[in-house]
Amino acid sequence: MATKGISPKLFAPIASAKRACTGKRSRHIGNGGSRMKTFMKNPLPHKGISPVIASIILVLIVISLSGAYLVFTGRLASTQTAAAEQQASQVQKLTTTIFSVGDIAGQSVGIENIGSEDLELNSLRVTLDGATVNYTMDGTIEPGQRGTLTLTGLWMFGPGEHALRVSGAAKSDSTTVRVKPNPDELALDMRFNEGGGTTASDFSENNNDGTLKNGTVWSAGKFGTAVSFDGTDDYVTAADSGLPTGNGALSVEAWIKPSVLSGYIVSYGDGVTNGKWFEIQMHGVYGLVVSFGGSGCDILPSGVSIPTNQWRHVVATKPSGSSVVSFYVDGAFVSSASPSSCTINLTPADNLKIGKHPTTGSYFKGLVDEVRIFKATYTPDQLYVLERV
């Protein structure tokens, strides 16, 4: 270091001593500082992007984005167009799908297509008093043609007038119908809707009106009123004229609400001789059973136990000339059974009993409603028919 006005020689000894003390470290620092200075004066060269190339890349990016946007908007427009066309087609179909309810007979409801579109298979909804009714349909009903809906489950609604409505996607037609027991081979029809007195009317042509015995009382039923049995001595009795005899066809129907899992529901015939009487009962071990008498003719189990204090629709049927009994509960087939050795020969002898064995003191405890006997083999769906009011 030099100071103006002072001779550098005066500092020579000091500089020499300093170099002796620092030695290589000073030289190392000195060399490093020299290299740093050289780097700062001549930094490493770096490569940049040419403005022309950058412009070309930018143009390509813009073109790619524009193409993608055009593809997207094109597909969106195509999708929107297809959706609009489909919606327009549906609206047109709704406004041109028109039908009317035609003839009504048995379990069938006629449908006439008075529109310009097909009535597709099972595209309609059928209700009675607002409740959905299941049905089968022959097939597609073309414009100007007629088709048929066959209703099932009429047993759920009970005899009487009901509001029938058939609905499509946008149109509907309605009418009033009467549900009634199938009149073909109807041998007994006790509805228990009197609600008072000691007489239960039979609405079949046999006119086997019943009599309430031993203090049997009326109660709220499945439809209207029902008879209520105490399980001790209550029952209803009626003449048995016109009921199935011999080994003929037979169907018995009843709505029951048992208080206990035992007791006779319906019975008639010669209650002493095997094979000459019929009974359907609740059994504590076998559930719902049918019997045609004693040894060899007794206890044909359904395998179904009816719950207590709940309404259940029970049906037992037998074909003519056969001993095979089929059981249905709430419209569904549950089982079939036949006696091991029995000659069935139903013989009128003792009056019809509801709530009691033909001859012995065995009784039903609970409610019974809508008892019917047919001289035919019917499934539950065949027990009732429709007619227009």
MOSULHU-V155580 format. One record per residue. RES is the residue in three letters. PSI is psi in degrees with one decimal (* if undefined). D_CENTER is the distance of its C-alpha to the mean C-alpha in Angstrom with 1 decimal. Layout:
res=(RES | RES)
psi=(PSI | PSI)
d_center=(D_CENTER | D_CENTER)
//
This chain:
res=(MET | ALA | THR | LYS | GLY | ILE | SER | PRO | LYS | LEU | PHE | ALA | PRO | ILE | ALA | SER | ALA | LYS | ARG | ALA | CYS | THR | GLY | LYS | ARG | SER | ARG | HIS | ILE | GLY | ASN | GLY | GLY | SER | ARG | MET | LYS | THR | PHE | MET | LYS | ASN | PRO | LEU | PRO | HIS | LYS | GLY | ILE | SER | PRO | VAL | ILE | ALA | SER | ILE | ILE | LEU | VAL | LEU | ILE | VAL | ILE | SER | LEU | SER | GLY | ALA | TYR | LEU | VAL | PHE | THR | GLY | ARG | LEU | ALA | SER | THR | GLN | THR | ALA | ALA | ALA | GLU | GLN | GLN | ALA | SER | GLN | VAL | GLN | LYS | LEU | THR | THR | THR | ILE | PHE | SER | VAL | GLY | ASP | ILE | ALA | GLY | GLN | SER | VAL | GLY | ILE | GLU | ASN | ILE | GLY | SER | GLU | ASP | LEU | GLU | LEU | ASN | SER | LEU | ARG | VAL | THR | LEU | ASP | GLY | ALA | THR | VAL | ASN | TYR | THR | MET | ASP | GLY | THR | ILE | GLU | PRO | GLY | GLN | ARG | GLY | THR | LEU | THR | LEU | THR | GLY | LEU | TRP | MET | PHE | GLY | PRO | GLY | GLU | HIS | ALA | LEU | ARG | VAL | SER | GLY | ALA | ALA | LYS | SER | ASP | SER | THR | THR | VAL | ARG | VAL | LYS | PRO | ASN | PRO | ASP | GLU | LEU | ALA | LEU | ASP | MET | ARG | PHE | ASN | GLU | GLY | GLY | GLY | THR | THR | ALA | SER | ASP | PHE | SER | GLU | ASN | ASN | ASN | ASP | GLY | THR | LEU | LYS | ASN | GLY | THR | VAL | TRP | SER | ALA | GLY | LYS | PHE | GLY | THR | ALA | VAL | SER | PHE | ASP | GLY | THR | ASP | ASP | TYR | VAL | THR | ALA | ALA | ASP | SER | GLY | LEU | PRO | THR | GLY | ASN | GLY | ALA | LEU | SER | VAL | GLU | ALA | TRP | ILE | LYS | PRO | SER | VAL | LEU | SER | GLY | TYR | ILE | VAL | SER | TYR | GLY | ASP | GLY | VAL | THR | ASN | GLY | LYS | TRP | PHE | GLU | ILE | GLN | MET | HIS | GLY | VAL | TYR | GLY | LEU | VAL | VAL | SER | PHE | GLY | GLY | SER | GLY | CYS | ASP | ILE | LEU | PRO | SER | GLY | VAL | SER | ILE | PRO | THR | ASN | GLN | TRP | ARG | HIS | VAL | VAL | ALA | THR | LYS | PRO | SER | GLY | SER | SER | VAL | VAL | SER | PHE | TYR | VAL | ASP | GLY | ALA | PHE | VAL | SER | SER | ALA | SER | PRO | SER | SER | CYS | THR | ILE | ASN | LEU | THR | PRO | ALA | ASP | ASN | LEU | LYS | ILE | GLY | LYS | HIS | PRO | THR | THR | GLY | SER | TYR | PHE | LYS | GLY | LEU | VAL | ASP | GLU | VAL | ARG | ILE | PHE | LYS | ALA | THR | TYR | THR | PRO | ASP | GLN | LEU | TYR | VAL | LEU | GLU | ARG | VAL)
psi=(134.8 | 141.5 | 133.9 | 130.9 | -4.0 | 137.0 | 132.7 | -22.9 | -29.1 | -26.0 | -0.3 | -48.3 | -36.5 | -45.0 | -37.4 | -42.1 | -37.9 | -42.7 | -35.1 | -36.0 | -42.2 | -36.3 | -130.1 | -31.7 | -41.5 | -41.5 | -37.2 | -43.5 | -38.8 | -42.8 | -41.8 | -44.2 | -34.4 | -41.1 | -37.7 | -42.9 | -42.0 | -40.5 | -42.0 | -32.8 | -33.5 | 74.5 | 163.4 | 140.3 | 148.7 | 154.5 | 133.3 | 167.4 | 132.5 | 135.8 | -32.8 | -45.3 | -41.9 | -40.8 | -42.1 | -43.6 | -42.9 | -43.0 | -42.5 | -41.6 | -44.8 | -43.7 | -42.5 | -45.9 | -38.9 | -41.8 | -43.5 | -39.5 | -41.6 | -39.6 | -45.2 | -50.1 | -31.5 | -45.4 | -40.6 | -44.6 | -39.7 | -42.9 | -44.2 | -37.8 | -44.1 | -42.2 | -40.9 | -40.7 | -40.6 | -42.6 | -41.9 | -38.9 | -41.3 | -41.7 | -43.4 | -40.5 | -39.4 | -42.8 | -14.1 | 2.8 | 96.2 | 139.0 | 169.2 | 151.4 | 128.4 | -130.0 | 146.0 | 123.1 | 144.3 | -127.5 | 13.8 | 141.4 | 119.9 | 141.5 | 127.0 | 125.1 | 106.8 | 11.8 | -163.8 | 6.0 | 154.1 | 143.4 | 105.9 | 160.3 | 126.2 | 33.9 | -1.5 | 159.6 | 132.7 | 133.9 | 151.1 | 118.9 | 33.7 | -10.6 | 134.9 | 136.2 | 129.7 | 153.1 | 163.3 | 153.4 | 137.3 | -38.4 | -171.7 | 135.7 | 114.0 | 160.1 | 134.2 | -1.7 | 167.6 | 146.3 | 179.6 | 135.0 | 125.5 | 113.5 | 148.6 | 159.6 | 21.3 | -22.5 | -20.7 | -16.6 | -21.6 | 157.0 | 147.5 | -178.6 | 140.3 | 152.3 | 115.0 | 130.1 | 132.7 | 123.2 | 138.5 | -161.3 | -35.2 | -15.5 | 155.8 | 162.8 | 144.5 | 160.1 | 169.7 | 131.3 | 161.2 | 125.1 | 128.4 | 157.0 | 144.3 | 118.6 | -17.2 | 118.5 | 26.8 | 117.7 | -25.8 | 136.4 | 86.6 | 116.5 | -17.2 | 40.6 | 9.8 | -41.9 | 2.6 | 163.9 | -169.2 | 13.7 | 133.3 | 115.0 | 143.7 | 117.9 | 6.2 | 172.4 | -13.1 | -19.6 | 43.8 | 70.7 | 142.2 | 163.9 | 128.9 | 128.7 | 149.4 | 39.3 | 17.6 | 134.6 | 165.8 | 150.9 | 166.5 | 131.3 | -172.1 | -42.9 | 114.6 | -122.5 | 167.3 | 172.2 | 143.9 | 125.3 | 142.8 | -4.8 | 0.8 | -53.4 | 4.9 | 142.7 | 171.7 | 135.9 | 149.7 | 160.8 | 154.7 | 21.4 | 139.2 | 0.1 | 161.2 | 139.0 | 172.5 | -135.0 | 38.2 | 174.1 | 150.1 | 136.1 | 129.2 | 132.8 | 144.8 | 150.0 | 127.2 | 149.6 | 82.1 | 146.5 | -26.8 | 161.6 | 52.6 | 160.8 | 152.7 | 132.8 | -59.0 | 138.1 | 151.5 | 165.9 | -170.7 | 104.8 | 15.6 | -39.7 | 130.3 | 138.1 | -0.9 | 7.3 | 162.5 | 143.8 | 142.2 | 130.3 | 167.9 | 126.9 | 135.6 | -24.4 | -44.1 | 1.7 | -139.2 | 125.4 | 161.9 | 146.2 | 147.8 | 12.5 | -149.7 | -132.8 | 128.5 | -17.9 | 4.9 | 153.0 | 83.6 | 101.7 | 142.9 | -23.0 | 7.2 | 126.1 | 122.4 | 128.8 | 152.1 | 153.6 | 27.9 | 141.9 | 133.4 | 141.1 | 118.9 | 140.7 | 136.2 | 133.0 | 155.8 | 128.8 | 159.6 | 136.4 | 9.0 | 156.4 | 6.2 | 120.9 | 132.4 | 139.2 | 140.4 | 137.0 | 124.3 | 43.3 | -10.1 | 134.7 | 133.1 | -35.0 | 169.9 | 152.2 | 155.2 | 149.1 | 152.0 | -40.3 | 105.0 | 131.5 | 108.1 | 124.4 | 73.3 | 126.6 | 115.4 | 130.8 | -53.4 | 150.3 | 159.5 | 138.3 | 135.4 | 116.9 | 11.6 | 154.1 | 153.3 | -38.0 | -35.3 | 171.6 | 56.9 | 126.1 | 164.2 | 139.7 | 117.4 | -158.9 | 144.0 | 137.6 | 155.3 | 65.3 | 128.3 | 147.6 | 133.0 | 146.0 | 52.0 | 163.6 | 104.8 | 141.5 | 165.3 | -35.1 | -15.0 | -2.7 | -20.9 | 153.1 | 167.3 | 151.8 | 146.1 | 136.6 | *)
d_center=(107.4 | 110.3 | 111.6 | 113.7 | 117.4 | 117.3 | 118.3 | 115.6 | 117.9 | 117.7 | 114.1 | 114.7 | 115.0 | 111.8 | 109.8 | 111.2 | 110.2 | 106.7 | 106.2 | 107.5 | 105.0 | 101.9 | 102.7 | 99.8 | 97.2 | 99.0 | 99.2 | 95.5 | 94.6 | 97.0 | 95.5 | 91.9 | 92.9 | 94.6 | 91.4 | 89.3 | 91.7 | 91.6 | 87.7 | 87.7 | 90.2 | 88.4 | 84.6 | 82.4 | 81.5 | 77.8 | 76.0 | 74.2 | 71.9 | 73.8 | 73.0 | 72.6 | 70.0 | 68.1 | 68.0 | 66.7 | 63.9 | 62.9 | 62.8 | 60.7 | 58.1 | 58.0 | 57.5 | 54.7 | 52.9 | 53.4 | 52.0 | 48.8 | 48.4 | 48.8 | 46.2 | 43.7 | 44.2 | 44.1 | 40.8 | 39.4 | 40.7 | 39.2 | 35.8 | 36.1 | 37.3 | 34.4 | 31.8 | 33.8 | 33.9 | 30.1 | 29.5 | 32.1 | 30.5 | 27.1 | 28.9 | 30.8 | 27.8 | 26.1 | 29.3 | 29.9 | 26.5 | 27.3 | 26.3 | 26.8 | 25.3 | 27.7 | 28.2 | 25.9 | 26.4 | 24.7 | 21.0 | 22.0 | 22.2 | 24.8 | 24.5 | 27.8 | 27.9 | 30.9 | 30.4 | 31.8 | 28.7 | 26.4 | 23.1 | 21.1 | 18.6 | 15.2 | 16.5 | 16.2 | 13.9 | 14.6 | 14.6 | 16.6 | 18.2 | 15.9 | 12.6 | 10.4 | 11.3 | 10.1 | 13.3 | 15.4 | 18.2 | 21.6 | 22.0 | 23.4 | 25.4 | 28.7 | 30.8 | 32.7 | 30.6 | 28.3 | 25.0 | 22.7 | 19.1 | 18.4 | 16.0 | 14.1 | 13.3 | 16.5 | 17.4 | 15.1 | 17.4 | 20.9 | 24.1 | 25.4 | 25.3 | 22.2 | 21.9 | 20.2 | 19.5 | 18.9 | 18.6 | 19.5 | 20.1 | 23.1 | 23.9 | 22.5 | 24.1 | 23.7 | 25.4 | 25.6 | 24.7 | 25.4 | 23.1 | 25.4 | 25.8 | 26.7 | 30.5 | 31.3 | 32.8 | 31.7 | 34.1 | 33.0 | 31.0 | 31.3 | 29.1 | 31.1 | 31.0 | 34.8 | 34.5 | 38.2 | 41.0 | 41.1 | 39.9 | 36.4 | 36.5 | 35.4 | 34.2 | 34.7 | 38.0 | 39.4 | 39.6 | 39.4 | 39.2 | 38.7 | 40.8 | 39.6 | 41.9 | 43.4 | 41.9 | 38.3 | 36.8 | 34.1 | 31.2 | 28.1 | 25.6 | 22.1 | 23.4 | 26.8 | 28.9 | 29.1 | 31.9 | 32.4 | 34.3 | 36.4 | 36.4 | 40.2 | 41.3 | 38.9 | 37.6 | 37.5 | 39.7 | 40.0 | 41.9 | 40.4 | 41.8 | 39.8 | 37.3 | 36.7 | 39.8 | 41.1 | 38.5 | 36.7 | 33.0 | 31.0 | 27.7 | 27.3 | 24.5 | 24.3 | 22.3 | 23.8 | 24.0 | 26.6 | 28.8 | 29.9 | 28.8 | 31.5 | 32.8 | 32.9 | 30.4 | 32.0 | 35.2 | 38.0 | 40.9 | 44.0 | 43.1 | 46.1 | 46.1 | 43.7 | 41.4 | 42.1 | 39.5 | 35.7 | 33.7 | 30.1 | 30.1 | 28.8 | 30.7 | 31.4 | 31.3 | 29.3 | 26.5 | 25.7 | 28.6 | 30.6 | 34.3 | 37.0 | 39.9 | 41.9 | 42.9 | 41.2 | 38.8 | 37.2 | 33.9 | 31.2 | 28.6 | 24.8 | 24.4 | 21.8 | 23.0 | 21.8 | 21.6 | 24.3 | 24.0 | 20.4 | 19.6 | 18.5 | 18.6 | 20.8 | 22.3 | 25.1 | 26.6 | 29.7 | 31.1 | 34.7 | 37.3 | 34.9 | 34.4 | 30.9 | 28.5 | 24.7 | 22.4 | 18.9 | 17.2 | 14.4 | 14.3 | 14.0 | 17.3 | 18.7 | 22.3 | 25.6 | 29.1 | 32.6 | 35.9 | 38.5 | 41.3 | 41.0 | 42.3 | 40.0 | 42.0 | 40.4 | 43.4 | 43.4 | 45.8 | 44.3 | 42.2 | 38.4 | 37.3 | 34.1 | 34.0 | 36.9 | 38.3 | 40.4 | 43.7 | 43.4 | 42.7 | 39.1 | 36.7 | 33.1 | 32.5 | 29.7 | 28.1 | 27.6 | 26.3 | 25.9 | 27.8 | 28.3 | 30.1 | 30.2 | 32.9 | 30.4 | 27.6 | 24.3 | 20.7 | 18.6 | 17.6 | 21.4 | 22.5 | 22.2 | 23.4 | 23.7 | 26.9 | 27.9 | 29.8)
//
